[in-house]
Amino acid sequence: MQKEFKNLLNAIDKWNRKNEENICFIGAFVSFDQKKLEKDEDDVVMDNICMAYGYKDTMKILLNELIKRFEKDKRTFINW
């Protein structure tokens, strides 16, 4: 696992503890190996994690908002 990816996970953990676990988030992170992509190899993923934290009812609200935002945004590359 890349050092930067570990730092990201540590930051999320600190944020969680700082807010006394009174948070909700959904996230997915993936990074690709450019050299393997260029060679059209199968195993191109370097790091990959999906995470969710919070009550399921709240996550449903978040997911629905993400879907609305995704469908509304007509760009080919999204950076919110």
N, C-alpha and C positions, 0 to 999 in steps of 0.2 A: 504494500500500500504506500502510495506517495506521501511524503512528509506533509505537503500542503493539504492533502485530503484528511490526514489525521488531525491537523490543526483545525480544519473545518468542523470535524466531529467533536473535537474538544470544545470549540467555541459554542456549539449548540448545547452541549452538556452544561457548560458554565451558565449560559443564558437560562436554561431550564432551572438550574439550582438557584440562580439569582432571583428568579420570579416565583420561587417556592412552588414550582410545578404547576402554576396557574396560567398555563399557556396551551395553545393548540397550534400544530403545524403539520403540513404535509410536504414532503420533498422527495426528489429523486435526483441523483447525481451520477453521471457517467463520464468517463474520459476514455479516449481512444488512442491507440498506438498508430501514429501517422505512417510509420514505416511499413507496418503490417497492412494498413489500408491501401497503401500504394502498391503492394505486392498482391493485393486481393486475397489475403489469407483469411481463414475462418475465425481465428481467435484474436479479434482486434480490440476487445475491451480490456482496458488496464484496471480501472476501478469502477465499481458499480454498487450503488446502494439505494434502496427505497426505504423511506422512513415515514412514520406517522405517529403522532403523539397527541392525545386528548380524547375527549368524548366523541363517540361515533356520530351522534346527532350534529355536533358542531362541525365535524369533518365533512358531513354531507353538505352542509351549507357552504363550506370552503370549496369543495369540489364543484358544486353547481356554479359558484361564482367564477371559478377558473374556466369551466366549460364555456360560459357566456363570454368571458373575456377572450378566450381562444377563438371562438367562432366570429367574434366581432372584429378581431385584428386580421387584416387582409395581407399583412406582410409575409414574406417567406421566411424571415428570420425574426424571432421574437426575443426581446430583451426587456422584461418588465422589472 
